[in-house]
C-alpha cells in the first residue's frame, strides 16, 4: 500500500469520530517515542474531549486519518493524559527545536513534522519541515525552508552529557521482547525502574510477558497503579491474568477497575480458571468467524502483523455471537487449507470437524498430549455448552511445562526434560 503522510500542524484541531460518526473530541498533539536507528515512532494522540480534558488515544485505536478528521474504534480511556517518560509531544516539545544537518551544511529549526504510515500500519516520523537561518539583515526577512528526512539531521547534545534513560531506551528499540526482558533484568535495580518508566506501555508490556511473574509484579508495583493498569491493557489477556493472579484480591480488583473495561472483562474471564487447566492457559482472543465468511476475509484477518503466529494458524467457525464466549463451535479451518481454495469460498464448506475441542477444565497434560499427538499449534477451548471461550497454543503449554528457571539457561545449556504426567507437572510460575 502507498505511504500516507500527514503533517502534525494540520492534524491538530481535527475532529475525532467513532465508527458511528459521533464526535469524540479534537486532536491537540501527537506523542512519539525515540528509537536508536529508526525515526521516532508515533504511539498516540492527545485528544481534547468535552470538559476540556486532555486524554490519550493510542495510535492502535486509530483506524483512519483523513483530511480534517480522525476515525477511531470508539474506545477512549477518559483518564487525564499524563506524559510518560520517554514520550515526546510533537507540538509542545519537538516544534521549534534546533537541529543540525548530518552533511555539515548548517542548522535549522523544526517548523512542522510529517508522520507517515507504513505498510504494516505503524506511524513514524517521516519528513521534517525546516527553516534555515535568515540570510538578510531585514527584520522582516525569514530564512529559507526545506524538507529533510529524520536521518538527515541530528539534535545537539551537550559534551560529556551522560546517557539518559531516554537515550538508553532508544538503543533497545531493535531488541526482541525476550532479549529486552533479559537486558532489563541485568540492569541495577534503580536503573531498571528508570528505564521501565521511559519505555512505552506496549513495549514494556511485551518485555514483561517474557519475565518471571515475580519480576513482573515487582516492576508493576513500582510503577504505580495507573501506569500498571495501562501496561496490563497492552498485555495478552492470559499473561495479564497470570500476573494479577499473583496479587492480593483487593489489589487485583483495584487494577481491574483501572483497566479498559473490554480488556478487564477478558482477564476476569480467565481468572475463573485454574492455572493448570486449558482455561488458565488459553487466550480469549482467537480469530472467530461465521460459516458464511470467505477465505479472503479469513486471510485478511490473519495477515495482521500484531497477531501471534500460533493464533494465525487457524480460524474458528461458530454460531453467533462471534466474541468469546461465542455461540456453539462448528469447527476449525486451518491456514494451509485456506490456501488450497479460491478467495470466494465459504469457510463453512471447508471446516475441519474432525478436530475435537478441549474443555476449559482439561489439564495442561491433556492439552500437551493432544497438541503433540496431532502435530497442532493450537486447540479450541470450549465450555460445557460447547461455546468457544478461547484457544490454547503450543507456546502457552511450553511456557507452563518448562522449569521455572528456563529463561536463565544459556543457549548451549540443556534444560531438564519435563514429564507430561499429571503428577509431575511443575507448578506454574
QUIPEQUI-V830700 format. One record per run of one state. SS is the DSSP state (hx for helix, st for strand, lp for the rest). FROM is the first residue (numbers start at 1). LEN is the number of residues. If there is no record, write none. Layout:
BEGIN
ss=SS from=FROM len=LEN
ss=SS from=FROM len=LEN
END
This chain:
BEGIN
ss=lp from=1 len=3
ss=st from=4 len=4
ss=hx from=8 len=4
ss=lp from=12 len=3
ss=st from=15 len=3
ss=lp from=18 len=5
ss=st from=23 len=11
ss=lp from=34 len=7
ss=st from=41 len=9
ss=lp from=50 len=3
ss=st from=53 len=6
ss=hx from=59 len=3
ss=st from=62 len=5
ss=lp from=67 len=2
ss=st from=69 len=4
ss=lp from=73 len=7
ss=st from=80 len=1
ss=lp from=81 len=6
ss=st from=87 len=3
ss=hx from=90 len=5
ss=lp from=95 len=3
ss=st from=98 len=4
ss=lp from=102 len=5
ss=st from=107 len=11
ss=lp from=118 len=5
ss=st from=123 len=10
ss=lp from=133 len=12
ss=st from=145 len=5
ss=hx from=150 len=3
ss=st from=153 len=3
ss=lp from=156 len=9
ss=hx from=165 len=7
ss=lp from=172 len=5
ss=hx from=177 len=9
ss=lp from=186 len=3
ss=hx from=189 len=10
ss=lp from=199 len=2
ss=hx from=201 len=8
ss=lp from=209 len=4
ss=hx from=213 len=11
ss=lp from=224 len=1
ss=hx from=225 len=10
ss=lp from=235 len=2
ss=hx from=237 len=8
ss=lp from=245 len=4
ss=hx from=249 len=10
ss=lp from=259 len=2
ss=hx from=261 len=11
ss=lp from=272 len=5
ss=st from=277 len=1
ss=hx from=278 len=4
ss=lp from=282 len=1
ss=st from=283 len=1
ss=lp from=284 len=4
ss=st from=288 len=2
ss=lp from=290 len=4
ss=st from=294 len=1
ss=hx from=295 len=8
ss=lp from=303 len=8
ss=hx from=311 len=3
ss=st from=314 len=5
ss=lp from=319 len=9
ss=st from=328 len=7
ss=hx from=335 len=4
ss=lp from=339 len=7
ss=st from=346 len=1
ss=hx from=347 len=4
ss=lp from=351 len=1
ss=st from=352 len=1
ss=lp from=353 len=5
ss=st from=358 len=2
ss=lp from=360 len=3
ss=st from=363 len=1
ss=hx from=364 len=10
ss=lp from=374 len=4
ss=st from=378 len=5
ss=lp from=383 len=4
ss=st from=387 len=7
ss=hx from=394 len=8
ss=lp from=402 len=4
ss=hx from=406 len=3
ss=lp from=409 len=13
ss=hx from=422 len=3
ss=lp from=425 len=5
END
